[in-house]
Amino acid sequence: MAVNPKLLEILVCPKCKGDLVLTEPGDGLICHACRLKYEIKDDIPIMLIDEAIPLDNEAPKPETP
């Protein structure tokens, strides 16, 4: 079961109130303005600023040839 698309439409970044983008694997929501990723656990977005993952700390994506 995935996160409800209607919920994703209304969610905003709790820090800056900006737009969020669902990650490709669907494991989190990204705020590009704050450079934070809010994880999705058990189909529930964890929208706590203190638990957000800075994008700079994420492992870099492998380059495609």
CHARMM internal coordinates of N, CA and C (Angstrom, degrees):
IC EDIT
DIST 1 N 1 CA 1.4522
DIST 1 CA 1 C 1.5306
ANGL 1 N 1 CA 1 C 108.92
DIST 1 C 2 N 1.3102
ANGL 1 CA 1 C 2 N 116.64
DIHE 1 N 1 CA 1 C 2 N 128.22
DIST 2 N 2 CA 1.4623
ANGL 1 C 2 N 2 CA 121.51
DIHE 1 CA 1 C 2 N 2 CA -178.12
DIST 2 CA 2 C 1.5308
ANGL 2 N 2 CA 2 C 110.41
DIHE 1 C 2 N 2 CA 2 C -98.03
DIST 2 C 3 N 1.3197
ANGL 2 CA 2 C 3 N 114.92
DIHE 2 N 2 CA 2 C 3 N 170.63
DIST 3 N 3 CA 1.4614
ANGL 2 C 3 N 3 CA 120.43
DIHE 2 CA 2 C 3 N 3 CA 177.62
DIST 3 CA 3 C 1.5276
ANGL 3 N 3 CA 3 C 108.21
DIHE 2 C 3 N 3 CA 3 C -65.65
DIST 3 C 4 N 1.3066
ANGL 3 CA 3 C 4 N 116.04
DIHE 3 N 3 CA 3 C 4 N 138.14
DIST 4 N 4 CA 1.4588
ANGL 3 C 4 N 4 CA 122.33
DIHE 3 CA 3 C 4 N 4 CA -178.92
DIST 4 CA 4 C 1.5308
ANGL 4 N 4 CA 4 C 110.36
DIHE 3 C 4 N 4 CA 4 C -60.16
DIST 4 C 5 N 1.3421
ANGL 4 CA 4 C 5 N 117.81
DIHE 4 N 4 CA 4 C 5 N 124.77
DIST 5 N 5 CA 1.4728
ANGL 4 C 5 N 5 CA 120.38
DIHE 4 CA 4 C 5 N 5 CA -179.79
DIST 5 CA 5 C 1.5286
ANGL 5 N 5 CA 5 C 113.72
DIHE 4 C 5 N 5 CA 5 C -58.07
DIST 5 C 6 N 1.3293
ANGL 5 CA 5 C 6 N 118.23
DIHE 5 N 5 CA 5 C 6 N -33.30
DIST 6 N 6 CA 1.4695
ANGL 5 C 6 N 6 CA 120.53
DIHE 5 CA 5 C 6 N 6 CA 177.99
DIST 6 CA 6 C 1.5247
ANGL 6 N 6 CA 6 C 111.08
DIHE 5 C 6 N 6 CA 6 C -66.12
DIST 6 C 7 N 1.3370
ANGL 6 CA 6 C 7 N 116.52
DIHE 6 N 6 CA 6 C 7 N -34.84
DIST 7 N 7 CA 1.4580
ANGL 6 C 7 N 7 CA 120.60
DIHE 6 CA 6 C 7 N 7 CA 176.51
DIST 7 CA 7 C 1.5240
ANGL 7 N 7 CA 7 C 109.79
DIHE 6 C 7 N 7 CA 7 C -65.89
DIST 7 C 8 N 1.3254
ANGL 7 CA 7 C 8 N 117.28
DIHE 7 N 7 CA 7 C 8 N -42.45
DIST 8 N 8 CA 1.4617
ANGL 7 C 8 N 8 CA 121.14
DIHE 7 CA 7 C 8 N 8 CA 179.78
DIST 8 CA 8 C 1.5235
ANGL 8 N 8 CA 8 C 111.85
DIHE 7 C 8 N 8 CA 8 C -61.89
DIST 8 C 9 N 1.3287
ANGL 8 CA 8 C 9 N 117.28
DIHE 8 N 8 CA 8 C 9 N -30.97
DIST 9 N 9 CA 1.4637
ANGL 8 C 9 N 9 CA 120.98
DIHE 8 CA 8 C 9 N 9 CA 179.55
DIST 9 CA 9 C 1.5329
ANGL 9 N 9 CA 9 C 112.14
DIHE 8 C 9 N 9 CA 9 C -66.87
DIST 9 C 10 N 1.3268
ANGL 9 CA 9 C 10 N 117.41
DIHE 9 N 9 CA 9 C 10 N -31.17
DIST 10 N 10 CA 1.4662
ANGL 9 C 10 N 10 CA 119.67
DIHE 9 CA 9 C 10 N 10 CA -174.83
DIST 10 CA 10 C 1.5228
ANGL 10 N 10 CA 10 C 114.07
DIHE 9 C 10 N 10 CA 10 C -100.30
DIST 10 C 11 N 1.3381
ANGL 10 CA 10 C 11 N 117.32
DIHE 10 N 10 CA 10 C 11 N -13.10
DIST 11 N 11 CA 1.4621
ANGL 10 C 11 N 11 CA 119.87
DIHE 10 CA 10 C 11 N 11 CA -179.88
DIST 11 CA 11 C 1.5257
ANGL 11 N 11 CA 11 C 110.74
DIHE 10 C 11 N 11 CA 11 C -71.43
DIST 11 C 12 N 1.3123
ANGL 11 CA 11 C 12 N 115.63
DIHE 11 N 11 CA 11 C 12 N 140.28
DIST 12 N 12 CA 1.4654
ANGL 11 C 12 N 12 CA 122.20
DIHE 11 CA 11 C 12 N 12 CA 174.95
DIST 12 CA 12 C 1.5216
ANGL 12 N 12 CA 12 C 107.80
DIHE 11 C 12 N 12 CA 12 C -131.74
DIST 12 C 13 N 1.3060
ANGL 12 CA 12 C 13 N 115.98
DIHE 12 N 12 CA 12 C 13 N 163.25
DIST 13 N 13 CA 1.4566
ANGL 12 C 13 N 13 CA 121.38
DIHE 12 CA 12 C 13 N 13 CA 177.78
DIST 13 CA 13 C 1.5356
ANGL 13 N 13 CA 13 C 108.28
DIHE 12 C 13 N 13 CA 13 C -62.90
DIST 13 C 14 N 1.3294
ANGL 13 CA 13 C 14 N 117.71
DIHE 13 N 13 CA 13 C 14 N 128.20
DIST 14 N 14 CA 1.4646
ANGL 13 C 14 N 14 CA 119.37
DIHE 13 CA 13 C 14 N 14 CA 179.60
DIST 14 CA 14 C 1.5302
ANGL 14 N 14 CA 14 C 113.16
DIHE 13 C 14 N 14 CA 14 C -69.24
DIST 14 C 15 N 1.3177
ANGL 14 CA 14 C 15 N 117.52
DIHE 14 N 14 CA 14 C 15 N -17.72
DIST 15 N 15 CA 1.4628
ANGL 14 C 15 N 15 CA 120.64
DIHE 14 CA 14 C 15 N 15 CA -178.48
DIST 15 CA 15 C 1.5279
ANGL 15 N 15 CA 15 C 111.80
DIHE 14 C 15 N 15 CA 15 C -85.51
DIST 15 C 16 N 1.3455
ANGL 15 CA 15 C 16 N 116.97
DIHE 15 N 15 CA 15 C 16 N -48.49
DIST 16 N 16 CA 1.4724
ANGL 15 C 16 N 16 CA 119.42
DIHE 15 CA 15 C 16 N 16 CA -174.58
DIST 16 CA 16 C 1.5276
ANGL 16 N 16 CA 16 C 113.41
DIHE 15 C 16 N 16 CA 16 C -116.92
DIST 16 C 17 N 1.3194
ANGL 16 CA 16 C 17 N 116.81
DIHE 16 N 16 CA 16 C 17 N -3.64
DIST 17 N 17 CA 1.4702
ANGL 16 C 17 N 17 CA 123.25
DIHE 16 CA 16 C 17 N 17 CA -178.10
DIST 17 CA 17 C 1.5355
ANGL 17 N 17 CA 17 C 112.29
DIHE 16 C 17 N 17 CA 17 C 65.46
DIST 17 C 18 N 1.3476
ANGL 17 CA 17 C 18 N 115.50
DIHE 17 N 17 CA 17 C 18 N 21.26
DIST 18 N 18 CA 1.4580
ANGL 17 C 18 N 18 CA 120.99
DIHE 17 CA 17 C 18 N 18 CA 179.34
DIST 18 CA 18 C 1.5237
ANGL 18 N 18 CA 18 C 112.33
DIHE 17 C 18 N 18 CA 18 C -85.88
DIST 18 C 19 N 1.3228
ANGL 18 CA 18 C 19 N 114.87
DIHE 18 N 18 CA 18 C 19 N 176.34
DIST 19 N 19 CA 1.4614
ANGL 18 C 19 N 19 CA 121.63
DIHE 18 CA 18 C 19 N 19 CA -179.64
DIST 19 CA 19 C 1.5223
ANGL 19 N 19 CA 19 C 111.16
DIHE 18 C 19 N 19 CA 19 C -70.33
DIST 19 C 20 N 1.3238
ANGL 19 CA 19 C 20 N 114.54
DIHE 19 N 19 CA 19 C 20 N 150.26
DIST 20 N 20 CA 1.4542
ANGL 19 C 20 N 20 CA 122.17
DIHE 19 CA 19 C 20 N 20 CA 176.50
DIST 20 CA 20 C 1.5198
ANGL 20 N 20 CA 20 C 108.99
DIHE 19 C 20 N 20 CA 20 C -116.71
DIST 20 C 21 N 1.3255
ANGL 20 CA 20 C 21 N 115.62
DIHE 20 N 20 CA 20 C 21 N 147.54
DIST 21 N 21 CA 1.4585
ANGL 20 C 21 N 21 CA 121.54
DIHE 20 CA 20 C 21 N 21 CA 179.41
DIST 21 CA 21 C 1.5214
ANGL 21 N 21 CA 21 C 107.89
DIHE 20 C 21 N 21 CA 21 C -122.49
DIST 21 C 22 N 1.3254
ANGL 21 CA 21 C 22 N 116.24
DIHE 21 N 21 CA 21 C 22 N 132.50
DIST 22 N 22 CA 1.4592
ANGL 21 C 22 N 22 CA 121.70
DIHE 21 CA 21 C 22 N 22 CA 177.94
DIST 22 CA 22 C 1.5212
ANGL 22 N 22 CA 22 C 108.92
DIHE 21 C 22 N 22 CA 22 C -70.86
DIST 22 C 23 N 1.3314
ANGL 22 CA 22 C 23 N 116.86
DIHE 22 N 22 CA 22 C 23 N 134.09
DIST 23 N 23 CA 1.4610
ANGL 22 C 23 N 23 CA 120.30
DIHE 22 CA 22 C 23 N 23 CA 177.68
DIST 23 CA 23 C 1.5193
ANGL 23 N 23 CA 23 C 109.37
DIHE 22 C 23 N 23 CA 23 C -67.59
DIST 23 C 24 N 1.3248
ANGL 23 CA 23 C 24 N 116.20
DIHE 23 N 23 CA 23 C 24 N 157.99
DIST 24 N 24 CA 1.4623
ANGL 23 C 24 N 24 CA 120.33
DIHE 23 CA 23 C 24 N 24 CA -177.89
DIST 24 CA 24 C 1.5279
ANGL 24 N 24 CA 24 C 112.99
DIHE 23 C 24 N 24 CA 24 C -58.75
DIST 24 C 25 N 1.3408
ANGL 24 CA 24 C 25 N 118.53
DIHE 24 N 24 CA 24 C 25 N -44.17
DIST 25 N 25 CA 1.4709
ANGL 24 C 25 N 25 CA 117.43
DIHE 24 CA 24 C 25 N 25 CA 177.53
DIST 25 CA 25 C 1.5319
ANGL 25 N 25 CA 25 C 113.41
DIHE 24 C 25 N 25 CA 25 C -77.01
DIST 25 C 26 N 1.3398
ANGL 25 CA 25 C 26 N 116.82
DIHE 25 N 25 CA 25 C 26 N -5.17
DIST 26 N 26 CA 1.4609
ANGL 25 C 26 N 26 CA 120.44
DIHE 25 CA 25 C 26 N 26 CA 178.17
DIST 26 CA 26 C 1.5083
ANGL 26 N 26 CA 26 C 113.76
DIHE 25 C 26 N 26 CA 26 C 76.82
DIST 26 C 27 N 1.3418
ANGL 26 CA 26 C 27 N 117.27
DIHE 26 N 26 CA 26 C 27 N 22.42
DIST 27 N 27 CA 1.4607
ANGL 26 C 27 N 27 CA 120.37
DIHE 26 CA 26 C 27 N 27 CA -177.90
DIST 27 CA 27 C 1.5163
ANGL 27 N 27 CA 27 C 114.05
DIHE 26 C 27 N 27 CA 27 C -99.32
DIST 27 C 28 N 1.3332
ANGL 27 CA 27 C 28 N 116.73
DIHE 27 N 27 CA 27 C 28 N 3.91
DIST 28 N 28 CA 1.4499
ANGL 27 C 28 N 28 CA 118.99
DIHE 27 CA 27 C 28 N 28 CA -179.40
DIST 28 CA 28 C 1.5112
ANGL 28 N 28 CA 28 C 113.24
DIHE 27 C 28 N 28 CA 28 C -173.46
DIST 28 C 29 N 1.3221
ANGL 28 CA 28 C 29 N 115.01
DIHE 28 N 28 CA 28 C 29 N 171.62
DIST 29 N 29 CA 1.4616
ANGL 28 C 29 N 29 CA 122.85
DIHE 28 CA 28 C 29 N 29 CA 177.25
DIST 29 CA 29 C 1.5207
ANGL 29 N 29 CA 29 C 107.52
DIHE 28 C 29 N 29 CA 29 C -119.12
DIST 29 C 30 N 1.3255
ANGL 29 CA 29 C 30 N 116.64
DIHE 29 N 29 CA 29 C 30 N 132.79
DIST 30 N 30 CA 1.4629
ANGL 29 C 30 N 30 CA 121.13
DIHE 29 CA 29 C 30 N 30 CA -176.27
DIST 30 CA 30 C 1.5196
ANGL 30 N 30 CA 30 C 110.63
DIHE 29 C 30 N 30 CA 30 C -110.81
DIST 30 C 31 N 1.3319
ANGL 30 CA 30 C 31 N 114.35
DIHE 30 N 30 CA 30 C 31 N 133.96
DIST 31 N 31 CA 1.4530
ANGL 30 C 31 N 31 CA 122.17
DIHE 30 CA 30 C 31 N 31 CA 169.82
DIST 31 CA 31 C 1.5190
ANGL 31 N 31 CA 31 C 105.98
DIHE 30 C 31 N 31 CA 31 C -105.08
DIST 31 C 32 N 1.3287
ANGL 31 CA 31 C 32 N 116.58
DIHE 31 N 31 CA 31 C 32 N 109.85
DIST 32 N 32 CA 1.4614
ANGL 31 C 32 N 32 CA 119.99
DIHE 31 CA 31 C 32 N 32 CA -178.54
DIST 32 CA 32 C 1.5258
ANGL 32 N 32 CA 32 C 111.76
DIHE 31 C 32 N 32 CA 32 C -70.84
DIST 32 C 33 N 1.3321
ANGL 32 CA 32 C 33 N 117.67
DIHE 32 N 32 CA 32 C 33 N -29.63
DIST 33 N 33 CA 1.4651
ANGL 32 C 33 N 33 CA 120.98
DIHE 32 CA 32 C 33 N 33 CA -179.94
DIST 33 CA 33 C 1.5315
ANGL 33 N 33 CA 33 C 110.91
DIHE 32 C 33 N 33 CA 33 C -66.20
DIST 33 C 34 N 1.3204
ANGL 33 CA 33 C 34 N 117.23
DIHE 33 N 33 CA 33 C 34 N -43.70
DIST 34 N 34 CA 1.4670
ANGL 33 C 34 N 34 CA 121.80
DIHE 33 CA 33 C 34 N 34 CA -178.52
DIST 34 CA 34 C 1.5280
ANGL 34 N 34 CA 34 C 112.44
DIHE 33 C 34 N 34 CA 34 C -91.87
DIST 34 C 35 N 1.3316
ANGL 34 CA 34 C 35 N 117.12
DIHE 34 N 34 CA 34 C 35 N -11.03
DIST 35 N 35 CA 1.4627
ANGL 34 C 35 N 35 CA 123.00
DIHE 34 CA 34 C 35 N 35 CA -176.97
DIST 35 CA 35 C 1.5300
ANGL 35 N 35 CA 35 C 110.43
DIHE 34 C 35 N 35 CA 35 C 58.73
DIST 35 C 36 N 1.3648
ANGL 35 CA 35 C 36 N 115.39
DIHE 35 N 35 CA 35 C 36 N 46.70
DIST 36 N 36 CA 1.4511
ANGL 35 C 36 N 36 CA 122.11
DIHE 35 CA 35 C 36 N 36 CA 179.71
DIST 36 CA 36 C 1.5200
ANGL 36 N 36 CA 36 C 110.36
DIHE 35 C 36 N 36 CA 36 C -124.90
DIST 36 C 37 N 1.3352
ANGL 36 CA 36 C 37 N 114.43
DIHE 36 N 36 CA 36 C 37 N 148.98
DIST 37 N 37 CA 1.4618
ANGL 36 C 37 N 37 CA 121.11
DIHE 36 CA 36 C 37 N 37 CA 174.59
DIST 37 CA 37 C 1.5203
ANGL 37 N 37 CA 37 C 107.42
DIHE 36 C 37 N 37 CA 37 C -118.51
DIST 37 C 38 N 1.3165
ANGL 37 CA 37 C 38 N 115.51
DIHE 37 N 37 CA 37 C 38 N 125.65
DIST 38 N 38 CA 1.4617
ANGL 37 C 38 N 38 CA 122.56
DIHE 37 CA 37 C 38 N 38 CA 175.44
DIST 38 CA 38 C 1.5180
ANGL 38 N 38 CA 38 C 106.93
DIHE 37 C 38 N 38 CA 38 C -99.53
DIST 38 C 39 N 1.3262
ANGL 38 CA 38 C 39 N 116.92
DIHE 38 N 38 CA 38 C 39 N 116.92
DIST 39 N 39 CA 1.4546
ANGL 38 C 39 N 39 CA 121.07
DIHE 38 CA 38 C 39 N 39 CA -176.16
DIST 39 CA 39 C 1.5269
ANGL 39 N 39 CA 39 C 112.01
DIHE 38 C 39 N 39 CA 39 C -70.14
DIST 39 C 40 N 1.3185
ANGL 39 CA 39 C 40 N 114.81
DIHE 39 N 39 CA 39 C 40 N 154.41
DIST 40 N 40 CA 1.4638
ANGL 39 C 40 N 40 CA 122.10
DIHE 39 CA 39 C 40 N 40 CA 173.14
DIST 40 CA 40 C 1.5178
ANGL 40 N 40 CA 40 C 106.16
DIHE 39 C 40 N 40 CA 40 C -113.22
DIST 40 C 41 N 1.3365
ANGL 40 CA 40 C 41 N 116.02
DIHE 40 N 40 CA 40 C 41 N 118.01
DIST 41 N 41 CA 1.4616
ANGL 40 C 41 N 41 CA 121.59
DIHE 40 CA 40 C 41 N 41 CA -179.60
DIST 41 CA 41 C 1.5244
ANGL 41 N 41 CA 41 C 108.78
DIHE 40 C 41 N 41 CA 41 C -121.30
DIST 41 C 42 N 1.3211
ANGL 41 CA 41 C 42 N 115.96
DIHE 41 N 41 CA 41 C 42 N 128.28
DIST 42 N 42 CA 1.4679
ANGL 41 C 42 N 42 CA 121.48
DIHE 41 CA 41 C 42 N 42 CA -178.61
DIST 42 CA 42 C 1.5212
ANGL 42 N 42 CA 42 C 110.73
DIHE 41 C 42 N 42 CA 42 C 52.96
DIST 42 C 43 N 1.3415
ANGL 42 CA 42 C 43 N 115.59
DIHE 42 N 42 CA 42 C 43 N 41.86
DIST 43 N 43 CA 1.4669
ANGL 42 C 43 N 43 CA 123.58
DIHE 42 CA 42 C 43 N 43 CA 178.09
DIST 43 CA 43 C 1.5324
ANGL 43 N 43 CA 43 C 113.58
DIHE 42 C 43 N 43 CA 43 C 65.18
DIST 43 C 44 N 1.3415
ANGL 43 CA 43 C 44 N 117.56
DIHE 43 N 43 CA 43 C 44 N 19.26
DIST 44 N 44 CA 1.4631
ANGL 43 C 44 N 44 CA 122.05
DIHE 43 CA 43 C 44 N 44 CA 178.72
DIST 44 CA 44 C 1.5268
ANGL 44 N 44 CA 44 C 108.72
DIHE 43 C 44 N 44 CA 44 C -120.96
DIST 44 C 45 N 1.3300
ANGL 44 CA 44 C 45 N 117.97
DIHE 44 N 44 CA 44 C 45 N 119.83
DIST 45 N 45 CA 1.4607
ANGL 44 C 45 N 45 CA 119.68
DIHE 44 CA 44 C 45 N 45 CA 176.60
DIST 45 CA 45 C 1.5288
ANGL 45 N 45 CA 45 C 110.91
DIHE 44 C 45 N 45 CA 45 C -67.96
DIST 45 C 46 N 1.3163
ANGL 45 CA 45 C 46 N 116.32
DIHE 45 N 45 CA 45 C 46 N 130.74
DIST 46 N 46 CA 1.4615
ANGL 45 C 46 N 46 CA 121.88
DIHE 45 CA 45 C 46 N 46 CA 178.59
DIST 46 CA 46 C 1.5300
ANGL 46 N 46 CA 46 C 106.55
DIHE 45 C 46 N 46 CA 46 C -93.27
DIST 46 C 47 N 1.3199
ANGL 46 CA 46 C 47 N 116.21
DIHE 46 N 46 CA 46 C 47 N 97.38
DIST 47 N 47 CA 1.4637
ANGL 46 C 47 N 47 CA 122.16
DIHE 46 CA 46 C 47 N 47 CA -171.53
DIST 47 CA 47 C 1.5332
ANGL 47 N 47 CA 47 C 112.26
DIHE 46 C 47 N 47 CA 47 C -97.91
DIST 47 C 48 N 1.3154
ANGL 47 CA 47 C 48 N 116.34
DIHE 47 N 47 CA 47 C 48 N 44.40
DIST 48 N 48 CA 1.4525
ANGL 47 C 48 N 48 CA 121.94
DIHE 47 CA 47 C 48 N 48 CA 178.43
DIST 48 CA 48 C 1.5275
ANGL 48 N 48 CA 48 C 108.74
DIHE 47 C 48 N 48 CA 48 C -105.01
DIST 48 C 49 N 1.3139
ANGL 48 CA 48 C 49 N 116.43
DIHE 48 N 48 CA 48 C 49 N 124.95
DIST 49 N 49 CA 1.4613
ANGL 48 C 49 N 49 CA 120.96
DIHE 48 CA 48 C 49 N 49 CA -177.94
DIST 49 CA 49 C 1.5270
ANGL 49 N 49 CA 49 C 110.71
DIHE 48 C 49 N 49 CA 49 C -57.70
DIST 49 C 50 N 1.3235
ANGL 49 CA 49 C 50 N 117.68
DIHE 49 N 49 CA 49 C 50 N -40.77
DIST 50 N 50 CA 1.4651
ANGL 49 C 50 N 50 CA 121.76
DIHE 49 CA 49 C 50 N 50 CA -178.27
DIST 50 CA 50 C 1.5262
ANGL 50 N 50 CA 50 C 112.88
DIHE 49 C 50 N 50 CA 50 C -65.62
DIST 50 C 51 N 1.3234
ANGL 50 CA 50 C 51 N 117.70
DIHE 50 N 50 CA 50 C 51 N -22.45
DIST 51 N 51 CA 1.4628
ANGL 50 C 51 N 51 CA 120.90
DIHE 50 CA 50 C 51 N 51 CA -179.05
DIST 51 CA 51 C 1.5205
ANGL 51 N 51 CA 51 C 112.72
DIHE 50 C 51 N 51 CA 51 C -101.81
DIST 51 C 52 N 1.3185
ANGL 51 CA 51 C 52 N 117.22
DIHE 51 N 51 CA 51 C 52 N -0.23
DIST 52 N 52 CA 1.4637
ANGL 51 C 52 N 52 CA 121.00
DIHE 51 CA 51 C 52 N 52 CA 178.44
DIST 52 CA 52 C 1.5241
ANGL 52 N 52 CA 52 C 109.55
DIHE 51 C 52 N 52 CA 52 C -69.16
DIST 52 C 53 N 1.3147
ANGL 52 CA 52 C 53 N 115.38
DIHE 52 N 52 CA 52 C 53 N 149.89
DIST 53 N 53 CA 1.4581
ANGL 52 C 53 N 53 CA 121.79
DIHE 52 CA 52 C 53 N 53 CA -179.09
DIST 53 CA 53 C 1.5234
ANGL 53 N 53 CA 53 C 108.65
DIHE 52 C 53 N 53 CA 53 C -102.48
DIST 53 C 54 N 1.3349
ANGL 53 CA 53 C 54 N 117.35
DIHE 53 N 53 CA 53 C 54 N 120.47
DIST 54 N 54 CA 1.4748
ANGL 53 C 54 N 54 CA 118.84
DIHE 53 CA 53 C 54 N 54 CA 175.88
DIST 54 CA 54 C 1.5246
ANGL 54 N 54 CA 54 C 109.86
DIHE 53 C 54 N 54 CA 54 C -61.72
DIST 54 C 55 N 1.3178
ANGL 54 CA 54 C 55 N 117.36
DIHE 54 N 54 CA 54 C 55 N 135.04
DIST 55 N 55 CA 1.4565
ANGL 54 C 55 N 55 CA 120.37
DIHE 54 CA 54 C 55 N 55 CA -178.32
DIST 55 CA 55 C 1.5213
ANGL 55 N 55 CA 55 C 111.73
DIHE 54 C 55 N 55 CA 55 C -63.91
DIST 55 C 56 N 1.3104
ANGL 55 CA 55 C 56 N 118.35
DIHE 55 N 55 CA 55 C 56 N -25.74
DIST 56 N 56 CA 1.4564
ANGL 55 C 56 N 56 CA 120.98
DIHE 55 CA 55 C 56 N 56 CA 178.11
DIST 56 CA 56 C 1.5258
ANGL 56 N 56 CA 56 C 111.62
DIHE 55 C 56 N 56 CA 56 C -66.03
DIST 56 C 57 N 1.3404
ANGL 56 CA 56 C 57 N 117.73
DIHE 56 N 56 CA 56 C 57 N -23.70
DIST 57 N 57 CA 1.4622
ANGL 56 C 57 N 57 CA 121.98
DIHE 56 CA 56 C 57 N 57 CA -179.78
DIST 57 CA 57 C 1.5172
ANGL 57 N 57 CA 57 C 113.23
DIHE 56 C 57 N 57 CA 57 C -88.78
DIST 57 C 58 N 1.3191
ANGL 57 CA 57 C 58 N 117.09
DIHE 57 N 57 CA 57 C 58 N -9.25
DIST 58 N 58 CA 1.4568
ANGL 57 C 58 N 58 CA 120.48
DIHE 57 CA 57 C 58 N 58 CA 179.79
DIST 58 CA 58 C 1.5192
ANGL 58 N 58 CA 58 C 110.02
DIHE 57 C 58 N 58 CA 58 C -73.42
DIST 58 C 59 N 1.3015
ANGL 58 CA 58 C 59 N 115.89
DIHE 58 N 58 CA 58 C 59 N 149.76
DIST 59 N 59 CA 1.4633
ANGL 58 C 59 N 59 CA 119.98
DIHE 58 CA 58 C 59 N 59 CA 176.18
DIST 59 CA 59 C 1.5215
ANGL 59 N 59 CA 59 C 108.82
DIHE 58 C 59 N 59 CA 59 C -65.36
DIST 59 C 60 N 1.3323
ANGL 59 CA 59 C 60 N 117.85
DIHE 59 N 59 CA 59 C 60 N 137.72
DIST 60 N 60 CA 1.4600
ANGL 59 C 60 N 60 CA 119.38
DIHE 59 CA 59 C 60 N 60 CA 180.00
DIST 60 CA 60 C 1.5153
ANGL 60 N 60 CA 60 C 111.25
DIHE 59 C 60 N 60 CA 60 C -65.04
DIST 60 C 61 N 1.3249
ANGL 60 CA 60 C 61 N 114.79
DIHE 60 N 60 CA 60 C 61 N 146.41
DIST 61 N 61 CA 1.4610
ANGL 60 C 61 N 61 CA 119.62
DIHE 60 CA 60 C 61 N 61 CA 177.86
DIST 61 CA 61 C 1.5227
ANGL 61 N 61 CA 61 C 108.77
DIHE 60 C 61 N 61 CA 61 C -73.09
DIST 61 C 62 N 1.3499
ANGL 61 CA 61 C 62 N 116.37
DIHE 61 N 61 CA 61 C 62 N 139.03
DIST 62 N 62 CA 1.4602
ANGL 61 C 62 N 62 CA 117.98
DIHE 61 CA 61 C 62 N 62 CA 178.50
DIST 62 CA 62 C 1.5130
ANGL 62 N 62 CA 62 C 110.98
DIHE 61 C 62 N 62 CA 62 C -65.77
DIST 62 C 63 N 1.3225
ANGL 62 CA 62 C 63 N 115.55
DIHE 62 N 62 CA 62 C 63 N 141.66
DIST 63 N 63 CA 1.4542
ANGL 62 C 63 N 63 CA 120.29
DIHE 62 CA 62 C 63 N 63 CA 179.62
DIST 63 CA 63 C 1.5160
ANGL 63 N 63 CA 63 C 109.68
DIHE 62 C 63 N 63 CA 63 C -75.51
DIST 63 C 64 N 1.3236
ANGL 63 CA 63 C 64 N 115.54
DIHE 63 N 63 CA 63 C 64 N 141.38
DIST 64 N 64 CA 1.4559
ANGL 63 C 64 N 64 CA 119.97
DIHE 63 CA 63 C 64 N 64 CA 177.36
DIST 64 CA 64 C 1.5209
ANGL 64 N 64 CA 64 C 108.85
DIHE 63 C 64 N 64 CA 64 C -97.02
DIST 64 C 65 N 1.3157
ANGL 64 CA 64 C 65 N 116.68
DIHE 64 N 64 CA 64 C 65 N 139.83
DIST 65 N 65 CA 1.4775
ANGL 64 C 65 N 65 CA 119.03
DIHE 64 CA 64 C 65 N 65 CA -177.89
DIST 65 CA 65 C 1.4879
ANGL 65 N 65 CA 65 C 113.73
DIHE 64 C 65 N 65 CA 65 C -68.67
END
COOR INIT
IC SEED 1 N 1 CA 1 C
IC BUILD
